[in-house]
């Protein structure tokens, strides 16, 4: 495999510190960063800036590990700073605990040539050398760490093109996808959000020669977010204003809407905020939405439909992942056939339902509370790229049965009632038809989520998602209580899919 190389000129100490910050944004557990250069080349300056960025503490004391050989820091990702200058043999790395350090977090290694080939092949190598009035950093590596570092440097270039090249960067949040977000700050200006959304990597074909993401209509590029964000903003929904965009690379510089959520200080849902969000949905569902939205001149995003194939492949996640976990074996052909039969019968009932722009993940992690404002402007909406044209009831179910928050039946009812009242106040509204569609969409969504949370544990090594399963089963039981879903409920019960475990 050919080694990739990237060079950056660092005009001064501030530029070296920014490089350290950029590297910190790219670092993950298991990464090794090898720092090469003569004495005084800037290795410790770079390492110090990286560690402080991970710690989110610009004043953190970061002593040189020249005499201790290794210093460890409990930062966002545990980081271990090695100085191998006084190492007499590569075998001493075992005593220093390099392997353990990489298992726990990341390692910064000065004088890596003394490791005698003991560093992982995936290590990112950075050579610092004097050049003109500053220094040059030469980054090299194979895959993984180097690719993430190169993308982080491209994000810095994007910020520079937007006039924010000197901004400080701090990790904000990531999600279950490859997207990530940072808070970027400049003195005297309101902080902004830097969104990093690489193009979706499609998986293998799973049905009819198509990958899962194609069938489920998952957004594949930044274009979807930009187009939908602009359409929502024009319709009076408080989504982030876009200050700069690079659709090809997948970078956005966004308005920072805030960070207050829907929970009280003791972690309990605040009913009034859920009701306000339901009223916002009612306003949105009273509008007419086009299925072609412009992201940039000549760049149009076609909003996909939430069609039967998408609904079924999502519901199939329960069979693919949840059933094997609770039964200890793959789902049988008979179970799959029965499952599809019942779901197709239920989905037939959606044909007369109201369809509209459906944001798909309209729940508390994606809604910012701005109590100092009034009306719908109190609600800032983010993460809109996966919107579809689908049943209006879906987003109400997503909100009222919040996947990561235990919503009591009382708060669920208040949330739904607020939506229904707002729809009635705006004009004619089929409440009975909505109630049936709400139950169907709640059952579909929570079946999908049971599968997703198990998949995140089994495939992606994220066991903490399993703690949500009892809540999702409770939501599923509530949804299946609707008379229109009696056959589906009986099927779930017959196969033990609603039992607590």
C-alpha positions, 0 to 999 in steps of 0.5 A, a space after each residue: 500500500 502506498 504511503 500518503 504524504 501531506 505537508 503544512 507550513 507553520 509560520 509561527 507557534 500559533 500555527 503549530 498550536 492550531 495543527 495540534 488542535 486539528 489533529 486532536 479533532 481527528 484522534 480516536 482510541 487506538 491511534 498512534 501519532 509519531 512525532 519526529 524532528 530535531 531538538 527544538 523543532 516543535 514536537 513538544 509544542 505540537 503535543 502540548 496543543 493537541 493534549 490541551 485541545 483534547 482536554 478542552 483546557 487551554 491552560 492545562 499543565 503539560 510537562 515534557 515526559 523526558 524524564 518520566 518517559 510517559 505522561 497520561 491524561 484523562 481527556 475526551 479520549 485518554 491520551 498518553 504522551 511518550 518521550 523515547 529519547 532515553 529509551 535504551 531498548 525497544 523492549 522497554 516499551 512493554 514496561 512503559 505500557 504502549 500496547 495498553 495505552 493504545 488499547 485505552 486511548 491514543 499515544 503521542 510518541 516523541 523520538 519514535 525511531 527508538 521504538 525499533 519498528 514496534 509502532 502500529 502500521 496505522 501510525 500517523 508520522 509527523 516530521 517537523 523541520 525548520 523552514 524559512 522563518 517558520 517550520 514545515 510539518 510533513 504528515 505521512 501514513 497509510 490509512 485510518 489515522 492519516 485519512 482522518 487527519 487529512 480531512 481535519 486539515 481540509 476542515 481548517 482550510 474550509 474555515 479559512 476560506 470562510 474567514 474563520 481560519 484562526 478559530 479554535 475548534 472543540 468537539 461538540 457531538 457525534 451521532 450514530 453515523 459518520 457525521 460529527 460536529 464541532 464548536 468553532 470560536 473567534 474572539 468577539 463573535 458568536 460561536 458557530 457549528 462546524 459540520 463534517 458530513 462525509 459522503 455516505 459509504 454504501 454497504 453491500 446489496 441486501 435486497 434486489 441488488 440494492 444496499 440498505 441505505 438506498 432502500 431506506 432512502 438514507 441521505 447520501 451527501 450534504 446536499 440533502 441537509 442543505 436543501 431541506 434546511 433552506 426549505 425549512 428556514 424559508 417556511 419559518 422553522 428555526 433551523 441553523 442558518 448556513 454561513 458557508 458550505 462546501 457540498 463536494 467535501 461535506 463541510 458546513 459552517 452553521 449558526 449555533 442554535 444553543 445547547 439546552 434540551 428537553 430534560 430537567 436538571 434531574 433528567 426528566 422530560 419537560 412536558 411543556 416543551 414536548 407540547 410546544 414541539 408538537 405544535 410546531 409539527 402541526 404548523 409544518 404539517 399544515 404547509 405544502 412541501 415540494 419534493 424537489 428542493 434547491 441546495 445551490 444554484 443548479 443543485 436540486 435534492 429530490 426528497 424521497 418517499 417513505 414508501 413500503 420498501 423503506 418501511 419494511 426494510 426498517 422494520 426488518 431490523 427487528 427480525 435481523 438483529 433483535 430476534 437472534 438476540 432474544 431467541 439465540 438463533 436466526 429468525 426462521 423463514 416461517 417467522 419472516 414470512 409471518 412477520 411480512 404478512 402482518 406488516 403488509 396488512 398493517 401498511 395497507 391501512 396507510 393508503 388514505 393517510 395524510 402525507 407531508 414532509 417527515 423529518 424522520 428523527 424528530 426527537 429530543 436530541 435534535 431539538 434545541 430549547 430556546 426559552 428566551 424566544 417566543 412561539 415556534 422560534 423557541 424550538 431550534 431543529 437540527 439533523 434534518 438531512 434524512 427527511 422524506 415525504 411520508 405519513 404526518 403521524 410518523 414525526 409525532 410518534 418519534 417525538 411522543 415516544 422519544 427513543 432516548 427518554 422515558 416518556 410516561 403515557 401521560 406526557 405522551 398523551 399530552 404531546 399528541 393532544 397538543 398536536 391534535 388541538 393545533 391541527 383542529 384549530 387550523 382547519 379540518 382534521 381527520 383525528 381518527 385516521 391520524 390516531 390509526 396512522 400514529 399507532 402504525 408509525 409508532 409500531 414501525 419505528 420502535 420495531 426498527 429501533 429495537 433492531 438498531 440498538 441491538 445492531 449497535 451493540 453486536 456489530 459496532 461494539 456499543 453496549 450502552 444502547 441496550 439499556 434503552 431496550 425496556 423503554 422501546 418495548 414499552 413504547 411498542 406495547 403502547 402502539 400495538 394496543 390500537 385495534 387496527 394492529 390486533 393481528 400484528 400484536 398477536 404475532 409479536 406476543 406469540 413469538 415473545 417479542 414483547 417480553 421483558 428480558 
